């Protein structure tokens, strides 16, 4: 990664240099990806949109599945009349009229509805119309293919796309991953995907008379699966049991608030009607049991309806376990990855109080609610991410600052998105200061952002991200100076900022700072840098870790109360080092830092593994 100035920068990734440039890459064309594209178009961003099919994602597999959202809500401003759809209104209006006209009443439903209920197939037609309108609106380049790799390149990303025409690349400032999710499949040889139960013909060919089937969970997916199995239960003499970990719960419409109680954990629509009829006490063809009574070997087929798992993400250079990266719930950015990488959709549900259920967190029924997904959540999250990216795209790169004090200590402040030219100037200045001014030590002040990025405020990203830092050029240049380095860490440390921390001989952090795991860099160096046991913790944990934990791990040497205390302590350590006889100081640094030299060298050569 980060082969600035090299003609082989994209060797092994693409047959040529990036074939296109844009502001943002959107990966996935399901409802979440469509929402992201709409929001970006309203921001007038240049967008490259990549998907293997452009058929509204997995909705094409669920054409006959009942939608668990009533048409009254689908036709509201939180869904298919959302402000994001204004610029594609001429394409959407006919499809919405058809959806409303074809909606049907739902006998047995206790959920009041004036417009009725519909299917996911009708919702797919809506999103197909939105996609068509988005393409006609312009400012959008559609690529049919699959994004297989994302490579940080300074303040940009280079995406490698596999298509029928071969590999090609696009260079962008930001990436939105809307890659979707898949129904869970039990890790057993007799597991049957819930999706197969949605197609009655396929199911009929799969099953044999007198077989025993276990359905895990009492979700909306379970209700749809069991409804399909009901048609075959008597004709094929099937033995069917539903196993659940908690009693069936149905959502309750609160007329005064115009919201649901148990919105994310309760069944709605068809699921609620079928659930009350068959999934509480069972019926002649269905038994209902606690999951504690489940034993896999007793069943011919096991259908897992307990949720969805994240679809495979593209490989991300420099990130060891990209699939498990957590998300900053405020900004939508993936933590532990370089800035400019966002995620939205089914795998990243929204907690109550942020985009839904606001003001009702304390009400009975909203306490302990799970995260919620849905079309309205996708529209709302897309708006937040578009605003966040807009701030990043408008942001001007920061300049590295260098000051030399009377003790022959150079203080280098790195914050925001520093330009390669700025970092190169710092290296040159340090070299000159060492030769002319006798500089004997360096203090690196790493000024990351504080806490989660505010979607409505400026965003500097979670760490200094530059072409020079990402490629290791700055790290290698810093180490070859032969000057002892003291790092003062303030704010967040994530992605390539880890390289600056690990390249320091002595590390001090503010108690308010946080370190985003997993750690970034070549894994083969971590054991020598921080010890094998700690290295394993840093590689396999995800999310933010506070400075005190880093002190316990031995990653940092001091933890100070605040940023000013941290900078002051770093300056004092550097001055003590500078007062040490130069030869002894340099010998000690060289002997103690071979792993740092190896780390910087591997990153500088572009040898960082994903």
N, C-alpha and C positions, 0 to 999 in steps of 0.2 A: 504494500500500500504506500501511497504518498511518494511516487517516484518523480518528484518535480524536476523538470529539465531532462528527463531521461526518455530516449526514443523507445524504450521497452517498457514504458510505464504500464501499459495494458496487455503486455505479453501474457499469454495463457488465459486471458479473460475474453478478449475480443480479437478478431482478425485485423482490426484497425482502431484508430483513435475514436473517441465518441462521435457518433454519427449525428447527434443532435444535442442541443442545449435547451434548457427550460428553467422556469422558476421552481416548479414542483413536479414530482413524480407521484402519481396515485397508483397503487398496486391493488387491483381487484375492482370488479365492476358489479358487485352485489349492491344491496341497498346502502350499505355503509360507504362503499367507494363512490357510488353515485352521489350521495349526499356531500361528500368531500369535494367532488368535482364542481357541483353547483355552487358551493360556498366560495371556492377559489375563482370561479368565473365571475362572481359578483365582485371579487377583489381585483378583477382584471389581471390575473396572473397567467403566465404562459404555462400550460399544463401538458404533460405527457401522461397518457392513461394506458395502462397495460393490463390485459386480461386474456386468458386463453380463448374465450368464447364470446364475451359481451352478451350474455343471455340472462342478466340479472342474478348472477350467482347461483346459489343452490336452490333458489325458488323454483327453478325449472323441474326439480325433482319432486316438488310438493304440490303439484297442480290441483289435486283433489283434496288436499288437507284443509280442514276448516280453519279459518283464521280466528285467533282468540281475541281479536279486537273488533268491536262492533263498528259498523259503517259510520255511525254518528261521530265516532272519534276519528276514524280514518279520513272522513271528509272535513275535518276541522283544521284550524290554522296550526295545530301542532303536528299535523301529518301532511296530507296531500293538498292542503291549501296553505302550506307553510310559506313564509316570505321568501325563502330560498328558491321557490319554484316560479317566482314572478317572471323571470326572463325566459322561461320555457312554457309559459301559460297556454300559448296557442296549441302546443302539442299535448299538454296534460288535460285540458278541459274536456275534450271528447272522451278520453279514457275514463275520467272521473264520472262523467255523466252515465257512461255505460255501467261502471261499477255500482253506482247508486241504483240504476234501473234494474239491475239483475240481482240485487240483494234480496235475501229471503228472510222470513220470520223464523224464529227458533222455538218450536213448541217445547214447553217445559222450562224455559229460561225464566229466572227471577230477576234478570238484569234488564231494566227498562231500556227500550230502544225504539226510536221512531223510524229509523231507516233500515234496520235489520242487520243481517250478518252475511258474510261472504267467504270466499276461499282464498288460499294463498296464490292460486292460479290467477285470480282476478287482480291480486296485488302485483303479481309479476307483470301483467299487461300494463299496469300503471307505471312500473319502473322501466319497462321497455319504452314506453312513450316518453318518459323523462330522459332516458338515454338518447333517444332520437332528437329530442329538443335541444339537449346539451351539445350534441355534435353540430347541429344546425346553427347554434349560437356563436360558434367560432372560438378562436383562442385555444383550441384543443387539438392535440395530436393523438390519435388512437393507434396503439400497436397491439396486434394480436400475437400473443406469446406469453412467456412466463419469465418473471424476474428471478434469476437464480443466484445472484450475488450482488451485494452492496459494498462498495469500497469507499471509505472516507478519503477525500482528496483535498486537503486543506479545509477551507470553509465550504466545500462542496461535497457532493456524493456522486460517484459514478456507478450506474446500475448496468449490470450485464443481463441481457434479455435473450432467451432462446426462442426462436421462431422457426417457421417452416423455411424461411429464407436464410437461416443460419443465425449466428450470434451477432448482436449489435449492441452498442452502448449509448447511454444518454447521461449527460452531466447536468445535475440540478443542485439547487441550494437546499431543498428540503424534500423529504420522502414521507408519504402517508401510507402506512400499511393497513389495508382493509381486506385482509386475506381470508377472513371468515373462519368458520368452525365446522366440525363434523360430529354427528351423533357418536357418543361413546360406543365402543364395541368391547364386550368383556374379553379379557385376555385368556380365552379358553378355546379349545378346538371345536366345541359345539356352539360357539357364539353366532348369533344371527343379527345383522345390523337392523336397527329400527327402520331404516329407510326401505328395506326390502318389504316390510309389512305394509307400507303405504301403497304398494302395487299388488292388487289382489291376484292378478294372473301370475305374476312372478312368485308370489307366496304359495299359490296353489301347486305350482311345479316344484317348489322347494320342499313342501311338507308331504308326509306320508300318513296314512290312516293310523289311528291309535297312538300317535306320538304324544310325548309329554313336553309342554312348553312352560318355561318360567319367564315372566315379565318382571323386570326389576324397576321399581319406582312407581309413583302415582302422579306423574306429571302430565301436562297436556300431550306430550309425545306418547306417553303410555296409554292415555285415553284413546288417541287415534289408532295406535297399534292394536289395542284390544278390540276396538270397534271393527277393524278389518278381520281380526281373528274370529270374532263372533259369527261372521258369515260362514266360516268353515268349521266351527267347533262341532256342531251337531252332524253335518254331512260326513265329516271325516273322523268323527268320534275322538276329537282331541281332548287331552286333559290339560287345562290351562290354570295356572296360579299366578297371582300378582303378589309380589313381595315388596313391602314398603317399610321405611325406617320411621315414619311418623303417620298419624291419621290423615286422611284426606282433608284438604282445606280448599274452600272455594272463596274467591274474591267477593267482596261485598261493596256494591255501589253506594257511595255516600252522596246523597242528593244535595245536601247543603254545601258540600265542598266540591262537588263535581269531580271526585276522584274515587279510586278504589281503596278500600282497606284490604290488606294482603295483596297488594298489586303485583308483587314479584313472586310471592309464594303460594298464591291461590289460583285455582282453575277458573277460567272465564269461558263464556260462550258454550260451544259444543262440549268442551272438556268438562265444564261444570255440570251440564245436564247429564251426560253419560256417566260422569263420576258419581253423582248422587244416586243414579239408577243402579249401577253395577259394581262400583269400586269401594263401597263402604262396607257392606256385609257380604258381598258376593252374590252370585245367582246360580241357576242350575248348571251353567256351563263354566263358571268362574269361581275359584276360591281366592280369598284374600288372607294373607298371612304376614306376620312380622318377618323382616329380613333376617332376624336371628335364626329363623328356622330354615333358611335357605342352605342347600347343600348341592354343589354343582353336579356331582356325579349322578344325581337322581333324574336328570333331565336330558331329553334328546336335543332340545334347543334352548338357548338362553338369550333373551332379548334385553339389552341394557337400555333403559329409558331414563337414566338418572342425570342426564345432562349432555353437554357438548365438550369437545376438546379442540384446542387451537389447531387450525390447519398449519401445515409446514411453512415456516417463514423462510425467506431467502437467507443464504449464508451472509453473515456480516463480518467483514474482515476486522480482526482485532477483538472480537467478542467470542468467548469460548462457548457459552451456552445461550445463544441468541434466542432459542425457543422459550427460555424461562425468564427473560428480562421482565421486570415489573414495570408498571407505568405510573408516571406522576399524574395523579388524578386531577390536579388543577389544570396543567398545561396539555396533557395527553401525550407528552414526550416519553419515550422509553428510557428508563433509568439504566445507567451502566453502558450506554452506547454514546458515541459522539453526538453533539447537538444537531438538530435538524431532522431527527427521526421520530415520527409520531405514529400512533396506533389507535384504531377505533373499530367498533363492530362487536359482534357477539362474544368473542373471547374476553373483551374488556368491558364488562357490565358497569353500569353507573350506580353508585351508592345513593340511597335516599338523602335528600337535602341539598344536593348539588344541582342536578338537572330535573329532578322529579321529587314530589312529596315535600317540597320546601315548606317549612312552617308546620308540618304535621309529624315531625320526628318523634315528638313526645306523646302523640296520640296513641291510644291503645290499638294495636294492630300494626303500627309502623315501627315499633321497637323491634330491633333485631331483624328487620327485613333484609333479604338477600339483595344482591345487585340486580338491576333491571336492564333488560335490553328490549329494543323495539324500534320501529321506524322513527318515532318521535325523538327517541334518544339519539339516533344517528344524525338527524337534522340538527339537533341542539349541539351535539359534540362537534359536528363539522363546522358549525359557526365559530365555536371557540378555537378550534385548531386553525381555521383560516385567519382569525385575528392574531393568533400567536405567531403564525408564520409570516404574516404581514409585518409584524414588528421586527422579526429577524431579517426579513428581506430589506427593510428600510434602514436597518441598523448599520452604521458606519463602523468599519473595523477600528479597533482601538490601537493605540500606539504603545509599545513597551517603553517604560521610563527607566532611566538609569541615573543614579546620583552617587558620587563618590564622597565619603565623609573624611574627616581629618585623621581617622584611624586607619586609612588605606583600605577601607571596606567599601565594596561596590554594592549598592542597593538597587535591585532590578525588580520593578513592579510589572506583573503580567496580569491583565484583566480583560474580560470581554473576548472579542474575536480579533486577535492580533494578526497583522499582515506578515507574510513571509519577509517582506522588505524590512519591516520594523524589527523583527527578531534577528535578521542578518546584521542590521545596524548595531544591535546590542552586542552581538558576538564580536563585531569589529571594534566597538568601543571598549569592550572588556580586554581584548587583545592589546589595544593601544594603551589602555590604562595600566595593564600589567607591565608593559615594556617601559612606558614613559613615567608613570606616576607611582610605580611600585605597589600596585594593588595586591593584597595578600589573601583576601577572602571575599566571598560573594554571598549576599543575602537575596534569596529568591522569594519575593512576596507574591503568593498566588491568591488573587482576589476573585473567587468564584461568586455565583449568585447566592442569595440568602433564602433558604427554604424553598418550597415549591414555587415555580414561576407563576406569577399572577397573570391570568389570561387578559385582563384589562389593562395591564401595565407593561412597562418595558421589560424585555427579556434579553439578558446577556448570555443565556445558555448556562450550562452547569460547569463548564470548565474552559480554559483557554484552548481553542481549537484553531490551529493554523496549519498551513501546508508544511511549514518547517517542523512544527511540533509533531504532527501526525506522522511524518516520514522518518522522524528520528534525527534529522539533520541538526536541529537545534540541540538535542540531547548530546549527540556526539561532539558537536562543537564545544558545548559547555564542558564536557569531561576532558577533552584534549587541551583545554586551557591549563589544566593542572592546578586549578585553584580550589581550595576547600569550599564547599557550598553548604549553606544553611537554609532550609526551606521554612517559610512562615505561611501556614495554610489557613486561609479565611474563607468561609462560605463552603460551597460544594466542591468536591473533588471527584471527577468522573472521567471515563474515557482516557484520552491521551494525557490529561492532567496528572494521571497516576505516574506517567513517565517522569514528569518534572519532580514529583515527590520522591520517587525511588532513586532519581539521579542525584539527590542531595545526600551529603554525608551525615547531616544532623537535621532532624525534622521536628518542628514545633507546630502545634495546631491550636486554634481557638476552640474553646468548649462549645461554641455555637456552630462550629463547622460540621459537615457530614461527609462521609466517604461512601460513594455509591459502588456497590458490589454487583457483579463480580469484578475483580481487579483486571486492569487492561495491560497488555504487553505479552511478550513471549513466555509461555508457561515454563519452559525449561530453565528460566532464570529465577523463578520465584523462590524455589527451595533455598538457593544460595543467598538470596537477598533477605528473606524474612524467616527462614526455617521451614522445613517440610510440613510440620503440623499446621502452622499458621497459614502457609501457602494453600493448603487444602481448604481451610475455612474461607479464605479470600476468593478462591476460585468457585466454590460450590454454593456460597450464600448469595442471595439477591437482595437488592434494595439498599436503603441508606443505613449506615452504621455510624454512631457518634464517635467523637474524638476520644472519649474515655475508653471505649472498647478498643480503639486502635492503640491506645497507650498500653492496655492490658496485653494485647497481642504482641507488643513490641515493635509495631510498625513505625510509631512516632516515639520520640524521646521525651517530649514534654507536652503537657496540656495546660494552656493558660486560660484565664477567665474570659477575656474578650479579645477583639482584633488588635486594639492598641497594645494590650499587654503582650500579645503574641509577637507583634513586630518589634517591640522593645526587647523582649527576651531573645529573639533571633539576632538582633543587633549586638546585644551583649555577648552572646556566644561567639559571633563572628569576630568581634573585637578581641576577645581572649585568644582566639585562634591566630588572629593577625599579629598579636604580640608574641606569639611563640616563634622561636628561631625558624626561619623559612625552610631550611633543609629538613629539620626534624618533622615539621608540619607536613611537608610534601611527601616525605617517606611514609609517614603514618597514613596519610590519605591514600597513597598508592597501594599500600599493603592491605588496607581495609576495604578497598572498593573494586576488586577484580570483577565481581558479579555485576556491578553497575556498568563497568566498561562493556561487558558482554551484552547486557541488556540494550544499551544505547547502540552498540554496533549492529545487533540483529535487526532492530527496528529501522536503523538508517539504511540497511541493505534491502529493506522491504521484505524481510523474512518472517514477518509476523503472521502466524497462522490464525485462521478463523476458528 
